[in-house]
Amino acid sequence: MLQNLIILGIVLLVGIVLVLIPTKNWNRILKPFTLSTTGIRYIRRRRDHVDTLANVFLFVSALFCILYWIIPFYQIFYVLWLLFSFLCTFAQASRVSASASTAVGKITLFGVYLMFGIGLVGGIGLLNNNVASAYVSSFFKDIIQGNLLNPYYYFTDPTITVVVTEGIILFFPCYCLWAQFKYMRLEDTFKARWIATYVLKVIFVCALMYGISSFGFDFIKVVFQIKDI
């Protein structure tokens, strides 16, 4: 528990440092990551705009998090993809923050970073001692051996439950970031009606990500009545 608190403290400290950098500097640095208006289409029949590019990125994220267990060194690819997701979303947050008050802009930027930071440390296993890695490697063997065809497998072996839980941990920050990216591209503001509700949403999402990453596997141990996972 102490280790997790230290990691969270580092995440928060890095976020504070990033937010202290003037927004106009982030705008200049990250402008290529806004991706301009690429992929935004106007649907005349619905009289609405659709962000095809963001939808593609969301689909890629979902596909990766479903099939990550067949990818060697998947955590490396995940870090790179999540970093790209963060840079694109942070670039959009910097853009919309330029037209908002200083406080609102800083809160928006900090919220985007928090979703990335907590999602990152959870996804690479820093909050749970990377307990999923051993089960991920054995899941492929279970498929080859046909263990998934045995109904008792799902009640006696935690492997598939661990693999699914790890996939959820990986997908959550990707979804949150690309959903924010999509909304800010289309609406030119943060993803909430008021800044107070935005803060509450960020707190809820980050608490959920932290809870699943830190305690999800402990819950699996209780369910399957095993000592270690």
Residue, then its C-alpha position, 0 to 999 in steps of 0.5 A: m500500500l505504501q508503495n502505491l501511495i509513493i507511486l501516486g505521489i510521483v504521478l501527482l508531482v509530475g502532473i503539477v510540474l506539467v501544468l505549471i508550464p504555460t499553456k501557450n508553450w504546450n500549444r506550440i510544442l504539441k500542435p502536430f498532435t492536435l491532428s487538425t481537423t483530419g477525419i472530421r466529417y459533416i453528416r448532412r442527413r444527421r446535421d452533425h459532425v462525426d470524428t472518424l479518426a477518433n473512432v478509428f483510434l478507439f477501435v484500435s485501442a479496443l482491439f489491442c486490449i482484447l488481443y494484447w495477450i498474443i502480442p510479445f512484450y505487449q506492455i512496451f507497445y501499450v506504453l507507446w500507444l498510451l503515450f500517443s493517446f495522451l499527447c493527442t488529448f493533451a494537445q487538444a486540452s491545451r488548444v481549448s484551454a487557450s480560450a478558457s480562464t487560466a484556472v479552468g485551463k489548468i484543471t482541464l490539463f491536469g485532469v487529462y494528465l491524471m487519467f494518463g498517469i494513473g492509467l499508465v502505472g496501472g497498465i504496466g503493473l506498478l500498482n499490483n506488482n505486475v501479477a498478470s504477466a505470468y497468467v498472460s503467458s500461460f493463457f495462450k497455452d491454455i487455448i492451444q491445449g483446449n482448456l477453454l472447452n472445459p466448463y470447469y476451467y472457468f470455475t477453477d482456474p483464474t487465468i482467463t479472469v486475470v487476462v480479462t481484468e488486465g484487458i480492462i485495466l489497459f483499455f480504461p485509460c485509452y478509452c477515456l483519453w480518446a473520448q476526451f480527444k473526440y469531444m474536444r475536437l468536436e465541441d471545443t471544450f472540456k467533456a462536461r457541462w461545468i468545470a465542477t462536474y469535469v473535476l468529479k468525473v476525473i476523480f471518479v474515473c481515476a479512483l476507478m482505474y486505481g481501484i481495479s489496478s490495485f485491488g482487482f487481482d486481490f478480489i480474484k484471489v478471494v473469489f477463486q480462494i487461492k493464496d497468491i495470484 
